[in-house]
């Protein structure tokens, strides 16, 4: 969920969809240029969305739908990222490494 209640959904076609919490209409979509997203996204308190893909890319997507690849891991990312109590983003990789940002 985004701070305004919008719902963020990742699909098996490699696209993030943000849905209006009242109308249910799609606000915007972000293509990760990957075949799929396996794990769900996570959002921070400011509304930035984070998700990993099977190509090993960590995507940072603003609440406006504009995104970029933040980091590229050597192997795929198939688990959901999470935040530590200190606010660090933890991204588990299939190479056995947990990447911390």
N, C-alpha and C positions, 0 to 999 in steps of 0.2 A: 504494500500500500504506500502511496505517496502521502505527504503531510496533509493534503487537501481531501484525502479519502479516495482518490482515483486508484483503480486496481490495475496492476501491471501483471501481464500474463506472457510467459514465454511459450512458444509452440515448437512442434517438431519439424517446422520448416525453416527454423533459424530466424524467426521474427519475434520482436517484442511488441505487444499491443497494450496500449493504455486505454482503459475504459472509464468513462465518466461515472461517478458513483451514484448519480441520480437518474440520468437518462439511460445509462448503459451503452451509449454510443461510443464508437472508437474516436479518441481524441487525436492520436497519432500512432504511427508504427515506425519501428527501427529495424532495419535488416542488418543482421550480424555478418552477412556474407559467408555463412557456414551452412552445412546441410541441415543442421538441427541444433536446438538447445535441449539438453537432456535434463539439467537441473533448473530450478526456479531462480529468479533474480532476488537480490536483496537491496534494500534502499537505506540510505543514511538519513539522519535527521533533517538535512537540507533538501532532500528530494532527489539526490543523485542515485542512479540505479547502477548496480554492478552485477555482471554475469560472465561466466566462462563458457567457452565453446569447445567442440571436439578438435579444433585446429590448435588449441592451446592458447587462444587469445583471451585476455581479460578485457571486457568492454566496460567503459565508463559512459553512461548515457545520462544526460541532463534531463530534468523534468519537462523540458520542451521538446524532447525527442532527438536532439542533436547528440551524436556520440562519436567515440573514437576508441581505437584499440590502445589501452594503457600499457599493456605488457604482453609479451609472447613467451609462453612456457615451452619447454622442449617436447612435451607430450600433451595429450588431451586433458581437458578440464570437464569432469562429468558430475561433480558434486557441487552443492550450493555453497557460495561464499558465506562468511559470517563476520560479525564484528565482535571484537573483544570489549570488555568493560572500559578499557582505556581508549576505545575508538579506532583501533587498528583493524584493517580489513585482512581477513585470513582466507586464502584461496587454496584448497587442497588439490594437488595435481595427481595424476595417475602415475607419475614417476616416483611417488612416495614422499614428495616434498610438500610442505605447507608454505606457500608464499605469503609474506606479511608486508602490507603497505601502510 
